[in-house]
Amino acid sequence: MSGLADHLADYLALRRALGYRLVEHGRQLAGFVAFCDQRGDHTVTITAAIAWASSSDASVGQTSRRLSMVRRFASYLVAFDDNTQVPPADLVHASQARTTPYLYSPDEVGALITAARRLQPELRGATIATAVGLMAASGLRTGEVIAVDHSDVDLAAAMLTVRDSKWHKSRQVPIHDTVAAALDRYRHLRDRTIPAPHTDAFLVSVTGSRLRIAELTGRFRALLADLGIQAPPFRRPPRLYDLRHTFAVSTLVDWHAAGADVQARLPILSTYLGHLNPASTYWYLQAAPELLGVVAHRVARLTGAAT
């Protein structure tokens, strides 16, 4: 390994010991070190950081995030190499606003699940359909759905256990009886098709191994294209992860429509979704025009009743 690669290994080990996973950071910074090696650079420079961060048609936001990764790494390297240059924090200005998610309609979710079931062989279709349906009905993250094991599914109690997810937190997620019934049907098909899988995973591939995120996201993108589901002009294309956003916003819409005390219930939704900070859940209050429309109608109704 090069000197930068050695330092990177130590840097990642140190931060992971503090509780950070750094999966994406590790991959990106390994690419940066390889980039520096190709240039013959033995230390981090601002020029190299900018050249790497802005490569591959990166957006302003991507460039900013990459530079932030290099900045942290360079700040660590200063202690070992006085020639290290730390990129300034204001080198690239990127908006901190979160991108508005694509919100699937109930008809679109139904069409996606139906189309997934038609995939061949039968187990593949059932696995993809079950994963999509579970995300839409529970708001689980993509990685959480993939990570669910047999022992995490209690169909009698209609409860899922999400273990060691984001921020190393675990939680229990109640599911509707109809979701439990769908999971039970999938379990019977899976056990009949692959009696001895190679994994403890609940969702399996046609080879009996744990379903991979790459396969799930790839199949989902193909389903979107086949069904012609597209975002409005100048908006980010729909993603599998947007099923989680759709669940959150739909829950808030239903609460408002029912006249519930949404502010009081938000901590419940925050816990259910596995948010570390309730502020992440509050963001959904302004994430969708549909939600704002329901709130406006509710306010108008209450105002009218008071006059």
C-alpha positions in Angstrom: 0.0 0.0 0.0 1.0 3.6 -0.6 1.6 6.0 2.3 -1.8 7.6 1.8 -3.4 4.2 1.7 -1.8 3.3 5.0 -3.0 6.5 6.6 -6.5 6.0 5.1 -6.7 2.5 6.6 -5.8 3.9 10.0 -8.2 6.9 9.7 -11.1 4.7 8.8 -10.3 2.2 11.6 -10.2 5.1 14.1 -13.5 6.6 13.1 -15.2 3.2 12.9 -14.0 2.5 16.4 -16.0 5.6 17.4 -19.2 4.1 15.9 -19.2 5.4 12.4 -19.8 2.9 9.6 -18.3 4.9 6.8 -19.2 2.5 4.0 -19.6 5.2 1.4 -16.8 7.3 2.8 -14.5 4.3 2.7 -15.3 3.6 -0.9 -15.0 7.2 -2.0 -11.8 7.9 -0.1 -10.2 4.8 -1.5 -11.0 6.2 -4.9 -9.4 9.5 -4.0 -6.2 7.8 -2.8 -6.1 5.8 -6.0 -6.5 9.0 -8.0 -3.6 10.6 -6.1 -1.4 7.6 -6.7 -2.1 7.8 -10.5 -1.1 11.5 -10.3 2.0 10.6 -8.4 0.9 12.7 -5.4 2.2 11.6 -2.1 0.2 14.1 0.0 -3.2 15.6 -0.2 -3.4 18.9 -2.1 -6.4 21.2 -2.8 -5.7 20.9 -6.5 -6.0 17.1 -6.4 -9.1 17.2 -4.2 -10.9 19.5 -6.6 -9.9 17.5 -9.6 -11.1 14.3 -8.0 -14.3 15.6 -6.4 -15.5 17.3 -9.6 -14.7 14.4 -11.9 -17.2 11.9 -13.5 -19.7 14.7 -14.3 -20.4 15.1 -10.6 -23.1 17.6 -9.6 -22.4 20.5 -7.3 -23.9 18.6 -4.4 -21.8 15.5 -5.1 -18.6 17.6 -5.5 -19.4 19.3 -2.2 -19.9 16.0 -0.4 -16.7 14.5 -1.8 -14.7 17.5 -0.8 -16.2 17.2 2.7 -14.9 13.7 2.9 -11.4 14.7 1.7 -11.4 17.6 4.2 -12.0 15.4 7.2 -9.3 13.0 5.9 -6.9 15.8 5.3 -7.5 17.3 8.7 -6.4 13.9 10.2 -3.3 13.8 7.9 -2.0 17.2 9.0 -0.8 15.5 12.2 1.5 13.3 10.1 2.4 15.5 7.1 2.9 19.2 7.3 2.6 19.5 3.5 -1.0 18.3 3.6 -3.5 20.9 2.3 -6.9 21.0 3.8 -9.6 22.1 1.3 -11.6 25.1 2.7 -15.1 24.4 3.8 -16.5 27.1 1.5 -14.7 25.9 -1.6 -17.9 24.7 -3.2 -21.3 26.0 -2.2 -24.1 23.5 -2.4 -27.6 23.8 -1.2 -28.4 22.0 2.0 -32.1 21.6 1.1 -33.2 18.0 0.8 -34.5 17.0 -2.6 -38.2 16.6 -2.8 -39.0 12.9 -3.0 -41.2 11.2 -5.6 -44.5 10.2 -3.9 -46.1 7.1 -5.4 -49.9 7.0 -5.7 -51.7 3.9 -4.3 -52.4 2.9 -7.9 -48.7 3.1 -8.8 -47.7 1.0 -5.8 -50.3 -1.6 -6.7 -49.1 -1.6 -10.4 -45.5 -2.0 -9.3 -46.3 -5.0 -7.1 -48.5 -6.6 -9.7 -45.8 -6.2 -12.4 -43.2 -7.6 -10.0 -45.2 -10.7 -9.5 -45.1 -11.4 -13.2 -41.3 -11.7 -13.1 -39.9 -15.2 -13.8 -39.1 -17.5 -12.2 -42.0 -17.4 -9.8 -39.8 -17.0 -6.7 -38.0 -14.0 -8.2 -41.3 -12.3 -8.8 -42.6 -13.1 -5.4 -39.4 -11.8 -3.7 -39.3 -8.5 -5.5 -43.1 -8.0 -5.1 -42.8 -8.8 -1.3 -39.9 -6.4 -0.9 -41.6 -3.6 -2.7 -44.9 -4.2 -0.8 -43.1 -4.3 2.6 -41.3 -1.0 2.0 -44.5 0.6 0.9 -46.5 -0.7 3.8 -43.9 -0.2 6.6 -41.6 2.6 5.5 -38.5 0.3 6.1 -35.2 1.4 4.5 -34.0 -0.7 1.6 -31.1 -2.1 3.6 -33.5 -3.0 6.4 -35.8 -5.0 4.2 -32.8 -6.9 2.8 -31.4 -7.6 6.3 -34.6 -9.1 7.7 -34.0 -12.7 8.9 -36.4 -15.5 9.7 -36.1 -14.9 13.4 -37.0 -11.2 12.9 -40.5 -12.0 11.5 -43.2 -12.8 14.1 -46.3 -13.3 11.9 -48.5 -14.4 14.8 -47.8 -11.0 16.6 -47.7 -9.1 13.2 -44.3 -7.7 14.3 -40.9 -7.2 12.6 -37.6 -6.7 14.4 -35.2 -4.4 12.7 -31.7 -5.1 14.1 -28.6 -2.9 14.2 -29.9 -0.6 11.4 -28.8 2.9 10.7 -26.9 4.4 13.7 -26.6 0.9 15.1 -30.2 1.1 16.4 -32.7 -1.7 16.6 -36.5 -1.4 16.8 -39.7 -3.3 16.6 -42.1 -2.5 13.7 -45.8 -3.5 14.0 -47.3 -4.4 10.6 -50.9 -4.7 9.5 -52.5 -8.1 9.4 -52.7 -7.9 5.6 -49.0 -7.4 5.5 -48.4 -10.3 7.8 -50.6 -12.5 5.6 -48.7 -11.5 2.5 -45.4 -12.3 4.2 -46.9 -15.7 5.2 -47.8 -16.5 1.6 -44.3 -15.6 0.5 -42.8 -17.8 3.2 -44.7 -20.8 2.1 -43.7 -20.2 -1.6 -40.0 -19.7 -0.6 -39.9 -22.8 1.6 -41.6 -24.9 -1.1 -39.2 -23.6 -3.8 -36.0 -23.6 -1.8 -36.3 -26.0 1.2 -32.7 -25.5 2.2 -31.6 -21.9 1.5 -28.0 -20.8 2.0 -28.9 -17.9 4.3 -31.1 -17.0 7.3 -32.6 -14.1 5.3 -36.3 -13.9 4.9 -36.1 -12.6 1.4 -34.0 -14.8 -0.9 -32.8 -14.8 -4.4 -33.6 -17.7 -6.9 -30.2 -19.3 -5.9 -31.2 -19.4 -2.2 -28.9 -16.6 -1.1 -29.9 -13.3 0.6 -31.5 -10.8 -1.9 -29.0 -8.2 -2.9 -29.7 -4.5 -2.9 -28.3 -4.2 -6.5 -30.8 -6.8 -7.8 -33.7 -5.2 -6.0 -33.0 -1.7 -7.1 -32.2 -2.8 -10.6 -35.4 -4.8 -11.0 -37.4 -1.9 -9.5 -35.9 0.6 -12.0 -36.9 -1.8 -14.8 -40.5 -2.0 -13.4 -40.7 1.8 -13.3 -39.6 2.0 -17.0 -42.0 -0.7 -18.1 -44.9 1.0 -16.4 -43.9 4.5 -17.6 -43.8 5.9 -14.0 -41.8 9.2 -14.3 -41.3 12.3 -12.2 -42.5 15.7 -13.4 -40.0 17.7 -15.5 -36.8 18.9 -13.8 -37.4 16.6 -10.8 -35.3 13.7 -9.7 -36.4 10.3 -11.1 -38.5 8.0 -8.8 -36.4 5.7 -6.7 -37.1 2.6 -4.6 -36.2 4.5 -1.5 -39.1 6.9 -2.2 -41.5 4.2 -1.1 -40.3 5.0 2.4 -41.0 8.7 1.9 -44.4 7.8 0.4 -45.3 5.8 3.5 -44.3 8.7 5.9 -46.2 11.4 4.0 -49.2 9.1 3.5 -49.3 8.5 7.3 -49.2 12.2 8.0 -51.9 12.9 5.3 -54.2 10.2 6.9 -53.6 11.7 10.4 -54.5 15.2 9.3 -57.5 13.9 7.3 -58.7 12.1 10.5 -58.3 15.3 12.6 -55.6 13.7 14.8 -53.1 15.7 16.8 -50.2 15.3 14.4 -47.6 17.1 16.5 -48.3 14.7 19.4 -48.0 11.7 17.1 -44.9 12.7 15.3 -42.5 11.2 17.9 -44.4 7.9 17.3 -43.7 8.1 13.6 -40.1 9.1 14.2 -39.6 6.0 16.3 -41.4 3.7 13.8 -39.2 5.0 11.0 -36.0 4.6 13.0 -35.1 8.3 12.9 -32.3 9.3 15.3 -33.5 12.9 15.3 -37.2 13.9 15.3 -36.2 16.7 13.0 -35.8 14.2 10.2 -39.5 13.3 10.6 -40.6 17.0 10.9 -39.1 17.4 7.4 -42.0 15.4 6.0 -44.4 18.1 7.1 -43.2 20.3 4.2 -42.1 17.6 1.8 -45.3 17.2 -0.2 -47.9 19.5 -1.8 -50.4 16.8 -1.1 -49.8 17.1 2.6 -49.9 20.9 2.5 -53.3 20.7 0.7 -54.8 18.5 3.4 -53.5 20.8 6.1 -54.9 23.8 4.4 -58.3 22.1 4.0 -58.3 21.1 7.7 -57.4 24.7 8.8 -60.2 26.1 6.6 -62.7 23.6 8.0 -61.7 24.4 11.6 -61.8 28.1 10.9 -65.2 27.8 9.3 -66.5 25.9 12.4 -65.3 28.6 14.7 -67.0 31.4 12.9 
